[in-house]
Amino acid sequence: MADTGELLKELQNEITCSICNVYFCEPVTIGCGHSFCRACLSSSWRDGAPAFTCPECKRVSQDREIPLLNRRLAELTELGKELSSKLMQSTEGQSQCVTHKKPFKLFCEEDQTTLCMTCETPEHGAHKLSPLQEAAHKYRRELQHIRSHVGKHLKEDEQLLVQEERTAMDWYWMIAEQYCQTHFFLMEEECRFLEHLKQGEKASKDRLSQHMQSLQNLMQELQEAGQQANLDLLQDAKKLLGRSKAVLDQRAKPVIPELREYPIPGLIKMLNRFRVDLTLDPRSATSCVTISENLKSAKAEAGWRLETKHPKDYAYHYVFAEQAFYSGSQYWEVDVTQVPQWILGIYTPHLKRKRVRNVNSCPSVFLLQCVKKQEYYYLQTYPGPLDHRMKGSLPRVGVYLEYSSGILGFYNVLQSSLIYKFHSIPFTDRVKPIFSPGPPLPGTKPGPMTVCPVDSHLCSCCHSSQ
């Protein structure tokens, strides 16, 4: 019986349409040898299609019309149906009711159980009963109908999968192309800014060189005039003095240059990938600097009194972050809107003893300081050469630390521009962020210096959005 069942399954596969997944109905066979129901093939071969392909093997068919009925395949289908029905009847005949020892003849729709004629009453007397073969035929039709729908959904999903793969590939290339365009744009921006810096540097050197040449010429004239006879000297003295004054007046008084802003697109967004959540260490608070309860703000108190008017002689008071870093890259932002004078930076106890670029010694702190004098704000670094002025204050400063490379950078968050960057700091020990919300300006009530939350971002329209 098992061999017969296997043979019947093979026969059923041969007489089943691969489109609707049920027995053939008016089967037709196309050029590639595959067969389908006439109605299924007709719905698959749509009118006006540029080519007719086999729904199974996808080979392009030379036929442009639905083939004639394959009578032998139709007869084989009917024979297969008959054999399947007889096999099921013979299988059903071998089953019998355990209670009454009689073959199953009925099916109870309510209880979904098979019954013999004796089981009909009284337990199932009020239930809807159907002949076993009729109930099986009914459910077989329903299952075949569902199977057909499942097959259609499967093919639709296959088509959707192919479409999704094509769409994904299109997006892949579009995104890749967009990144290439962005890289090209950034390279152009970089070249433009660097060229602008070179031109500015060249113009400044040219002006200085011209002035030096004028001074050298004047030196030569003054030397020659000193060797002239008294009469000749007196005749040219007034003119020479006037020319000397004009040359000396051309030399501008040395002034502190203004801090240049060169916005770099996407800079702050890139740095935000390394954003860390800092809190201030309450143990580092003093009578001059207090720390808020949420450990996010530091504020200068009345105990911080200025005993000198010279900024270089100010006494500074620092507080530390609770976190310390031994590796990796970190970035944090500090809101300094309410503190006109402040210091930000890092502290490390030990460094490798070697000369560092931009650093004349090996200090334990690396700082950016803002000092206000009259209407200007001055940004200075320690150690380092930065000493520039600004007309307005910075609302927020970003600090980037890269431990392995020894990089410490300070950024103008609002303008997305670099303020200053230390290179090749030889870290060997922990690094702690440090903060100083002062010294306060005389006669003013200082506000807090606040470590910004990780999800806090600055926009140019409102300066700060928390």
Salt bridges, closest charged atoms under 4 A:
GLU26 OE1 - ARG38 NE 3.75
GLU56 OE2 - HIS34 NE2 3.93
GLU78 OE2 - LYS81 NZ 3.77
GLU82 OE2 - LYS86 NZ 3.26
GLU109 OE2 - LYS138 NZ 3.82
ASP111 OD2 - HIS124 ND1 3.27
ASP111 OD2 - HIS127 ND1 3.51
GLU156 OE1 - HIS153 ND1 3.71
GLU189 OE1 - ARG192 NH2 3.03
GLU201 OE2 - LYS205 NZ 3.26
ASP206 OD2 - LYS202 NZ 3.01
GLU221 OE1 - ARG243 NH2 2.26
ASP249 OD2 - LYS245 NZ 3.02
ASP277 OD1 - LYS296 NZ 2.47
ASP281 OD1 - ARG283 NE 3.05
GLU333 OE1 - ARG275 NH2 3.43
GLU333 OE1 - ARG396 NH1 3.03
